[in-house]
Amino acid sequence: MPEDSPAPSAPSAEHDPLTEGAAEDLVHGICFKTGPPRLLGAELEWLVLDAERPWLPLSPERLTAAHAAAGALPLNSRLTVEPGGQLELSSAPADSLTACLDGLQSDLTAVRGVLRGQGLVLHGLGQDPRGPLRRLLASPRYDAMEAYFDRTGPAGRAMMRSSASVQVCVDAGHEEPGPLGYGRRWHLAHLLGAVLVAAFANSPGRDGPYRGWRCARQGIWGDIDPRRALAPPLHAEPRAGWVRHALDSEVMCVRSPGDGPWAVPSGLSFRDWLRTGGERRPTVEDLEYHLTTLFPPVRPRGHLELRMIDAQPGEDGWLVPVAVVQALFDDPEASETAYRAVKALADAYGPRCAPRNPLWRSAARSGLADPELRTAAAACFRAAAEALPRLGAGRHVQDAVAAFADRYVLRGRCPADDAEAGIGTGAATTTAAEAPTTAAAAEVRDTADAGEHRRRPPAAKGPRP
């Protein structure tokens, strides 16, 4: 990772009570670790479907067996299970785009192979259309998350059980200003984020409040909580803005020792907890945990974690957003071009925080049918395509990005347009292994409307930090 910032003042032990000042110093010190951009990482979430009958939910026993088989593989990436049964592969930090993509591709090939032996496939779609789905995992953590999110409506359960994304992690950047400075990269991430939502939208809304949306997953994330999924105000200095946002956000849960239930306080911000104490005062460990329960579209964790991209279709559709993001953040020329392109969107971003402002809402509802987003996306994809050879990307990666731009970006389309129609799985990446899933969304709609399959009551998933 980049060079560490000066160590913040903090209590001498993780379990010692925190003061408000020490908490502010700690968050301030860890949110942006500045230095030359060197490393890249990606986290890929996948739905697990039956290869022959992708419209049917899988039994818990079958999912558990699949997870165990995949978990037994000798992988370079970290494999984890989301409580809805989704599989996630998280790459190790890589020092080049090629190293990141090759490592994930090798692990994906191994996981797909072992799942294929069980009649299952990985499917890239931002929101599972088979719901409501059961919660597969049970623990005090997930029980507490379910209870917390249920207070604000069904969006939390929908997000936790059935969403899937491509998350890309880039270094925070230089301390000094400039195209690769952390302040510029923070600003770029929030304006470019709307473009990425629109370009890679792959969760068409069928009914309910997100009917007709290209990226229903983004709508669901935006509605899980009054504050937890929001970005800080874009006009604020990045470190100061994030410190205020983090400490003024509600505590999701207070952990208890052992296997007992965790408390779920109501209306208690972390700052309130620091000031009032309650049954016990918060510790460094509590603060670190609290930070993992905040889900803004761009999360500063020393590096920048871009969380707004839907899972992508096809065997290797996932590599397109990873390549595009790295090119636009870490190639100085492409970064400057992208910043100029998205700066024109600042008026539409307005004073409201992402993802609840007009720019992000339009991206989620309309995708690249929005003419301003389409213009910005075209400029950004051109800049990324020009940068990829400079970053050492192979011909396969360059061709995948070019094919995606031709199929979607230049035509004002997004993968959701194909997913909704059930006509394909991505930019020239469909394979025989995934072919049975191409019409899954359409078949789910038909069977659900006909009432042919009984559904279990909703349950919840807790997002893994």
MARZADREN-343437 format. One line per field, with one value per residue (C-alpha): x, y, z; residue in one letter. Coordinates in steps of 0.05 Angstrom, whole numbers, plus 5000, padded with zeros to 4 digits. Layout:
N
X <- (X ...)
Y <- (Y ...)
Z <- (Z ...)
r <- (A ...)
***
This chain:
465
X <- (5000 5022 5068 5035 5011 5038 5011 4950 4946 4904 4894 4951 4909 4852 4807 4818 4761 4766 4760 4725 4790 4828 4773 4776 4852 4847 4797 4835 4900 4875 4824 4875 4944 4981 5039 5052 4995 5025 4974 4908 4857 4788 4731 4684 4616 4578 4509 4511 4459 4438 4466 4403 4349 4378 4311 4304 4333 4385 4376 4420 4451 4472 4499 4538 4569 4589 4621 4659 4685 4707 4738 4781 4817 4887 4871 4912 4850 4809 4744 4686 4611 4558 4498 4453 4499 4538 4612 4664 4736 4781 4848 4912 4939 4975 5030 5002 4936 4962 4980 4912 4873 4915 4910 4834 4826 4866 4825 4759 4777 4789 4725 4683 4712 4694 4624 4612 4624 4564 4520 4528 4553 4575 4532 4547 4484 4477 4413 4387 4318 4300 4284 4261 4319 4336 4393 4444 4491 4470 4511 4503 4532 4481 4424 4441 4448 4380 4347 4381 4362 4291 4277 4281 4245 4259 4319 4369 4347 4346 4416 4444 4415 4417 4463 4530 4582 4652 4690 4756 4808 4860 4911 4891 4945 4997 4991 5007 4955 4953 4921 4945 4934 4886 4840 4832 4823 4770 4732 4741 4715 4649 4636 4663 4624 4559 4588 4609 4539 4509 4559 4561 4487 4467 4409 4344 4286 4225 4175 4168 4202 4258 4214 4247 4313 4376 4413 4362 4420 4442 4372 4369 4437 4415 4353 4383 4393 4385 4460 4501 4505 4516 4581 4604 4590 4635 4654 4685 4759 4764 4794 4754 4690 4700 4716 4651 4611 4639 4630 4561 4534 4491 4522 4494 4507 4547 4585 4581 4630 4613 4555 4501 4461 4490 4454 4423 4415 4368 4390 4458 4515 4586 4599 4541 4569 4636 4604 4552 4582 4521 4532 4605 4649 4672 4743 4790 4764 4693 4711 4748 4687 4640 4679 4667 4592 4592 4576 4585 4596 4669 4698 4765 4802 4872 4860 4796 4745 4697 4633 4583 4594 4544 4570 4583 4559 4601 4662 4708 4662 4687 4756 4729 4710 4775 4816 4778 4781 4856 4870 4829 4859 4932 4951 4963 4941 4878 4863 4866 4822 4771 4770 4755 4701 4665 4675 4619 4572 4584 4521 4478 4513 4490 4493 4462 4507 4515 4480 4417 4431 4402 4465 4470 4395 4395 4453 4416 4349 4370 4440 4474 4408 4423 4459 4507 4529 4536 4582 4625 4628 4650 4707 4728 4728 4770 4820 4822 4833 4891 4921 4917 4978 5018 4998 5021 4952 4950 4913 4857 4843 4846 4799 4749 4747 4739 4684 4646 4652 4627 4569 4545 4579 4579 4507 4481 4467 4487 4487 4419 4389 4411 4397 4325 4313 4349 4388 4461 4512 4560 4609 4629 4644 4588 4613 4581 4590 4546 4498 4442 4437 4426 4350 4347 4317 4261 4246 4244 4194 4150 4150 4140 4082 4050 4058 4090 4143 4129 4176 4203 4196 4250 4313 4377 4449 4502 4554 4623 4674)
Y <- (5000 5073 5102 5107 5174 5196 5151 5183 5191 5135 5096 5049 4986 4964 4951 5017 5068 5120 5195 5235 5270 5204 5175 5234 5228 5154 5160 5220 5180 5116 5140 5163 5131 5175 5160 5143 5101 5031 4978 4953 4904 4878 4841 4801 4778 4724 4693 4617 4585 4516 4506 4474 4510 4578 4608 4563 4581 4530 4492 4511 4442 4449 4518 4498 4439 4484 4535 4480 4453 4521 4538 4475 4500 4529 4600 4663 4705 4705 4668 4686 4673 4727 4709 4703 4649 4693 4677 4732 4729 4785 4793 4806 4877 4873 4918 4917 4909 4845 4814 4831 4804 4741 4723 4730 4694 4635 4629 4638 4582 4536 4556 4549 4480 4453 4484 4456 4387 4400 4426 4499 4562 4631 4686 4760 4800 4860 4836 4765 4761 4697 4731 4732 4687 4656 4680 4624 4647 4656 4692 4749 4796 4780 4776 4846 4873 4844 4876 4943 4946 4922 4988 5026 4978 4921 4950 4926 4854 4858 4887 4836 4773 4783 4837 4826 4875 4887 4929 4961 4986 5038 5075 5141 5179 5232 5280 5337 5367 5348 5295 5239 5276 5245 5305 5303 5227 5232 5284 5244 5180 5212 5244 5185 5139 5160 5145 5076 5063 5081 5045 4980 4979 4906 4899 4918 4933 4891 4918 4958 5025 5010 4987 5006 5025 5001 4994 4973 4950 5022 5044 4990 5010 5083 5065 5018 5072 5148 5159 5095 5088 5163 5197 5256 5325 5332 5403 5383 5371 5295 5275 5323 5305 5231 5239 5277 5229 5167 5191 5221 5157 5111 5052 4990 4943 4936 4871 4825 4771 4699 4675 4718 4768 4836 4899 4941 5012 5061 5130 5126 5157 5136 5207 5201 5135 5168 5224 5186 5117 5075 5005 5010 5061 5047 5023 5027 4958 4984 5042 4998 4953 5013 5036 4969 4979 5043 5032 5096 5088 5107 5082 5107 5050 5077 5064 5081 5026 5039 5001 5025 4976 4919 4848 4839 4786 4734 4694 4755 4815 4832 4851 4911 4955 4935 4955 5019 5043 5030 5066 5127 5132 5112 5136 5211 5230 5188 5213 5285 5271 5235 5291 5342 5298 5287 5357 5378 5334 5374 5416 5354 5325 5387 5396 5329 5270 5210 5165 5207 5267 5277 5255 5187 5176 5189 5141 5086 5098 5111 5084 5113 5135 5199 5241 5276 5211 5180 5236 5231 5155 5158 5205 5163 5098 5130 5154 5086 5050 5096 5086 5010 4997 5046 5006 4941 4911 4852 4849 4808 4863 4918 4880 4867 4941 4960 4909 4935 5006 4988 4945 4991 5058 5085 5064 5092 5023 4982 4907 4915 4925 4854 4824 4848 4821 4756 4761 4756 4758 4812 4842 4783 4741 4690 4619 4551 4545 4605 4598 4565 4629 4678 4678 4669 4737 4728 4658 4681 4735 4685 4634 4686 4717 4649 4632 4565 4567 4581 4630 4629 4692 4745 4737 4777 4779 4821 4853 4828 4884)
Z <- (5000 4996 5048 5116 5142 5209 5264 5297 5372 5401 5465 5482 5474 5428 5487 5524 5522 5467 5475 5421 5401 5396 5353 5305 5301 5287 5230 5202 5202 5169 5117 5064 5064 5014 4968 4895 4865 4859 4877 4849 4877 4858 4894 4850 4876 4838 4841 4843 4798 4775 4705 4678 4718 4735 4754 4816 4884 4908 4972 5031 5031 4958 4967 5029 4992 4934 4981 5016 4951 4927 4995 4993 4930 4936 4914 4913 4923 4987 4978 5023 5024 5028 5072 5011 4983 4935 4926 4930 4907 4933 4899 4937 4924 4857 4829 4758 4721 4689 4756 4785 4726 4717 4790 4792 4725 4749 4812 4775 4728 4787 4823 4760 4748 4816 4813 4743 4772 4818 4761 4782 4748 4770 4741 4737 4751 4798 4832 4837 4805 4841 4908 4961 4981 5048 5091 5088 5144 5216 5269 5320 5268 5214 5263 5286 5215 5197 5257 5243 5169 5181 5216 5151 5104 5056 5020 5071 5064 4988 4988 5037 5007 4933 4906 4871 4848 4821 4871 4849 4898 4879 4921 4951 4914 4929 4988 4941 4894 4820 4776 4822 4888 4937 4936 4860 4860 4914 4874 4809 4842 4860 4792 4752 4798 4766 4697 4721 4749 4682 4637 4676 4699 4700 4749 4712 4758 4745 4796 4860 4871 4820 4763 4698 4729 4693 4760 4812 4856 4863 4882 4935 4964 4966 5007 5060 5112 5119 5123 5122 5045 5032 5011 5052 5021 4960 4977 5043 5051 5042 5108 5150 5113 5123 5197 5209 5167 5202 5273 5261 5229 5272 5307 5273 5332 5396 5398 5458 5479 5464 5422 5453 5413 5397 5419 5364 5391 5359 5337 5371 5329 5344 5368 5416 5442 5454 5493 5533 5542 5556 5585 5564 5529 5457 5443 5383 5363 5364 5320 5270 5267 5259 5198 5165 5171 5130 5056 5016 4941 4951 5017 5041 5075 5067 4994 4955 4948 4890 4906 4854 4796 4784 4774 4700 4651 4615 4635 4636 4632 4702 4676 4636 4696 4732 4672 4659 4731 4736 4671 4691 4760 4752 4682 4690 4620 4623 4693 4670 4610 4653 4704 4650 4621 4687 4714 4667 4709 4773 4765 4760 4822 4860 4936 4954 4971 4925 4911 4925 4881 4811 4774 4810 4807 4732 4723 4761 4727 4656 4647 4586 4556 4595 4541 4589 4621 4552 4528 4591 4586 4513 4531 4591 4552 4496 4548 4581 4515 4499 4568 4571 4526 4569 4631 4599 4588 4542 4476 4507 4557 4505 4460 4516 4534 4460 4450 4511 4487 4418 4443 4498 4510 4439 4430 4495 4522 4583 4601 4634 4565 4548 4616 4616 4546 4562 4497 4519 4575 4555 4507 4464 4526 4527 4537 4535 4610 4623 4565 4607 4647 4591 4596 4671 4686 4635 4660 4732 4713 4677 4733 4787 4750 4740 4813 4795 4849 4922 4956 5026 5069 5062 5103 5107 5089 5122 5078 5094 5107)
r <- (M P E D S P A P S A P S A E H D P L T E G A A E D L V H G I C F K T G P P R L L G A E L E W L V L D A E R P W L P L S P E R L T A A H A A A G A L P L N S R L T V E P G G Q L E L S S A P A D S L T A C L D G L Q S D L T A V R G V L R G Q G L V L H G L G Q D P R G P L R R L L A S P R Y D A M E A Y F D R T G P A G R A M M R S S A S V Q V C V D A G H E E P G P L G Y G R R W H L A H L L G A V L V A A F A N S P G R D G P Y R G W R C A R Q G I W G D I D P R R A L A P P L H A E P R A G W V R H A L D S E V M C V R S P G D G P W A V P S G L S F R D W L R T G G E R R P T V E D L E Y H L T T L F P P V R P R G H L E L R M I D A Q P G E D G W L V P V A V V Q A L F D D P E A S E T A Y R A V K A L A D A Y G P R C A P R N P L W R S A A R S G L A D P E L R T A A A A C F R A A A E A L P R L G A G R H V Q D A V A A F A D R Y V L R G R C P A D D A E A G I G T G A A T T T A A E A P T T A A A A E V R D T A D A G E H R R R P P A A K G P R P)
***
